[in-house]
Amino acid sequence: MLEETLQALAVGPGGRYIDGTTGAGGHARAILEMSAPGGQLLGIDADPASLETAQQNLAGFEGSYLLVNDNFSNIESICRANDFFPVHGIILDLGLASMQLTATGRGFSFQHDTPLDMRFSPDQKVTAAEIVNTYSESEIANILYRYGEEKRSRAIARRIVESRPIRTTTELASLVAKIVGHGEDIHPATRTFQALRIAVNEELTRLESALDQSVRLLGFGGRLVVISYHSLEDRIVKQFFQQDSRDCVCPSDLPECRCGHVARLRILNKKVITPSDEELRINPRSRSAKLRAAERILSREEDEVSLEDHFFLTANNRSLVRNCLEAGSPTPVAPGVTPLPRRAAM
């Protein structure tokens, strides 16, 4: 969803952007091309192999980007360490890179007979093999149900414990297939593999942390764009955007606000954006992608205090930015914004 991403980010010349899930560098290169002249990009990825590929794909943009091998859950400390804030836009594409699915020895796919690893970074300690072969039956069942929404989680966990040791992806996929059967469009082991990968990499916890940090890194009018690929991720993003676009999150039965929460975001697309028919034809793997975007706004409290220049606001343009936000118009921080397309979820 490259075009939708660039439009949602409102990429413009001279902008400063973060790709928190750089992968092979597809989004990063497109952002640098569109933000020229003067655009800058900070790319983050937990997988060192992906960053090696990204560096090759960003040839010609030397001096305009910095790649950091780390997890996006550390996005704020990474940016502050490199004096890379505030920014005009942040993209988090939560899908697995194609090279991770096809690479041997990573254990992400059941299409290849490889060890059960599933770590994004070799520095991580816990592997899928450790979970499968050492966790208790109840712990495995909880992981499969919570992170994979697998209805047969208990039966699968029981069979896993009975069949230990399980060493490879094909061993595990075959075991799960015998229990779940082949009655759906997806492979019967898909949910199990998803659950193990999420558990190994602590994906949902890290996502929640990264979202909150990202808002703090955005300049006023800056954009946060997130592409998710399953309901657990999308639910977290949707609820975060909804909560951070409201001034009060107290229960409705309270007579007055006690939470003190103030809105920091304005949701840009009320309905989730999904891949076009043309993209689905070219890249069937994108069929589950859902894009959500939000814009950093000026809260009442922030409007009342003295704002520093590093938030992209000065005394001369503060009222202009506020008026643009209220009117739903492009702001000085994100020039040339065009409305996002309204596409219903599939």
N, C-alpha and C positions, 0 to 999 in steps of 0.2 A: 504494500500500500504506500508506495513511495510518493506519488503525487499528492495523495490525501495528507500524508505526513508533512510535506513541505508547505502545503497550504495551511494546515492547522497551526504549524509553527510560525507562519507569516515570516518566512526567512527573507531578510533584506540585506543589501550591501552594508558591509562594516559591522554586522552583528556578531555577537559572541554567543556560542551555543555549546551545549553538552550532549553528547551521545553516551548515555549511561550503559548501553548494551551494544558496544561497537561491532562485535562479531567480525565479519570479513570487511567491513567498512563501506557497505553500500549506502546507507543513510549518510554516513560521515562525508563521503565524497560528494554526494548530491548537495548537501548543505554547504560545503566549502565552495562548490561551483556557483551556487545561487547567492551566496553572501559576498562574493568577490565584487569589487576590490575591498580588501581590508577585513574580511571575515576571519574569525578565529574559532577553533573548535577544540574542546577537550574530550577525548575519547576514553571510556573506561570499559574494561572487560575483565572478568575473573579468569578467563581462559587465555593463557599465554600464547598458545598455538593460534588462536583467532587473531590476536594482535599482530603476530608476525605476518599473517595474510593481509590484515588491514593496512599495515605499513607499506606493503607492496602495492596495494590498490590505491593508496593515497599519493603515489608518486606524482611529482609536479606541484605539490602543495607544501613542500618542506618550508618550515618557518611559520606556517599558519595553523599548525595543529600540535597537540601533545597527547600521547597515548600513555595511559597508566594501567598497569596490571593490578587490578583490585576489584572488589565487589562494589556494586552501586549502593549497597547499604552504608558505605563509608563516603558517599558522594560529597557531603558537606566538608569533612576534614580534608578530602583530596583537593577540593576547590580552594579552600582557605590556605592550604600548604603551598599551592601554586599561584596564589593571588588571582584566582580566576572567578571573580564574582563582583557584582551581580551579573546575571546573564539574560539574554533576550529570549532564550528558549531551551527546553530540555526534552529529549526524546528517550523514552524507555520502551524498547521493543522486547517483550518478554518471551518471544518464541525461541526455540532451539535453532541454531544456525544449521544449514544443510550440511556443512562440513563436520559438525558434531555428530549428526545422524549417520553419516557415511564413513567417518573415520573408524578404523579398526582399533580395538583395545579400549574404547571409551565406555561401552556397555549401555549406551542410550537407546539403541534400537535392537529389536528382536529379529531384524532381517539378517543380522550377521552373528556368527557364533563367536562371541568375545567374552572376556571375564566380566563379572558383575561389578562395575566400578561406579559409573554415573556421576562422578565428581566434576564440577566445572573447573576447579583448580586442583592441581596435584598436591597443593599444600594442605588441602582439607584432610582430616583424619578419617572420618567415617565414610565407608563405601556401602554400596547396595549389598555386597556380599556379606559384610558384617551384620547388617540388619537381618538379612534372610537366614543367616546361619547361627546367629547368637542371640537375637532378641526372642522374648517369650512369645507364645502363641497369641496371647491377648494383645501384646504390644504391636505385633505385625498386623493383626486384625484391625486394630484402631487406626494404624497408619493407612491401610488400604481403604478403610471406610471414610476417614476424615479427608484424606488428600486425593483419593481416586473416586470417591463416591461409588465404591464397588459394593453392590448388593450382596455378593457372595463372599464377602471379606472373611467371615469366620471359617467357611469351608476351605477357602484358599489357604488361609493361615494354618489350619490344621494339617492340610496336605503338605505344605512347605516344611513344617516341623517334622512330620513323619518321613520326609524324603531327604533330609539333610545327610551329607552336605550337597548343596546346589552350587555349582561353580560358574556356569555360563548362562548367557542370555537365552539361548535356545532351550536349555534344560528348563529354565523357569517358565518360558513362554509355553512350552509344550505341556507342562504341569498345569498351568492355569487354564489352557484351552480345553483340557479334558474335563474340567469342572464347570467352566462357564458355557462352553459350547460355541457354535458359530452362527448364532441366530441374528446377529446385528451387522450393520454396515462396517463397523470397525473391528479390528482384530481383537479377539477375546482377552488378550493380555495387555491391551492399551491402558486401561485404567490402573492396573497393577504397576506397570512401568512408570506411569505418570506419578503415582503415589510415592513410589520408592525414590524417584528423582527429586521430588519436592522435599521429602524428608531428608535426604542426603545433603541437599544444598540449602535447607531452611529457607526455601524460596518465598513463602508467604510472609513470614516474619520480616525478612529482609526487604520485601516490597513495601510493607507498611512503614518501615523506618525510612526507606528511600523517598517515599511520597512526601512525608512531612518535611524532611530535609530539603527536598527540591523546591518547595514553596518558599523556604527561607532564602534560597539562592536566587530567586527570580527578581528582576527589577520590576517596578510597577508597569503593567502592560505586557510583561513577559509571558510566554506560553509554556504550559506543561502538557505534553502529549504522551499518552500511554496506549500501547497496543497489547492486548491480552489475547490468550488463546484457549482458555477454558473458564468455566463459570466461577471457580474459586477466585481466580485472579480478577476477573471482571467485577465480581461482587465487591471485592476490596476497593478497587479503583472507583467504582460507582458510588459506594457509600462514603468514601473519603471526599470525593468531589462534592457530594450533596451536603455533607456536614460542614465542609470548609467554605461553602457558599452561603451559609446561614449565619446570622448574628447571634442567635440563641439556639442551643441544643437541649434545653431543659425539657423534662416531661411536660406534656400539654396540660396536665392537671395542676401545675404549679401556678399560683396567682401572679408571680413576678419572676423575672430572670434572676437566677442565682449562679449560673455557670460563668458569666463574664466572657463568654466566647464571642469573638468578632469574626466576620467573614473576611477571608483573604483571597477568595477566588470567585470568578464568574464563569459558570459553565457555558461553553461555546456551542456544544451540540447536545441538545436535550435527548435526541435519539442517537443510539450508538451507530457509528459509521462502519460499514462492512465492505468487503472487497467487491469490485465491479465484476460483471460477468466476464469481461475480457481478462481481468487478472486471474479469475478462477480457471479460465481456460489455459492460461500460460503457467500458472503456479497453483495447482490443486491443493497444495499444502496450506495455502492461505485461507481455506474455506471457513475455518473457525475464528479467524482474526476479527477483533472488535477494537475500534479506535475511539478513545474519548479524549477530549481536550478542554482545558480551562485556562483562564487568563488571570494573572495576579492583579488584584484591584487595590485601591487606596481605601483602607478602613477608616472609620470615623476617628479612632484614636490616633492613627498615623497622620491623618489630615490636620490634627490639632497640634502636633508637635513639630519641632523644627526638623525638616528633612535634609539629609545630607545629599551631596551631589551624586554619591555612588549609587543612589536609588533611581538615577536617571531623571530626577526632578529638580528644578530650580524654582526660585520664587516667581520667575517670569512665566513658567509654563505649567505650574501646578494646577491652576484653574482650568487651563486648556485640557490637560489630561483628564481631570475629573469630569468636565463637560463631555468629552469624547466618550468616556466610559459609560456615562449615564445615557448618552444617545445611541450607544452601541456602534459607534464609529471607530475608524482606525485611530490609534493613539500615536503620539510622537515616538514612542518606544518601538512600535511595530508598524512601520510605514507600509502602505500598499496592501493592507489586509483585505481579503475578499471573503464573503460569507461562505461558511462551510456547506457542502451539499447535504441535503436532508435525505438520508437513506434509512429505511426501516431495517431493524435487525432481521436476520434471516432465521 
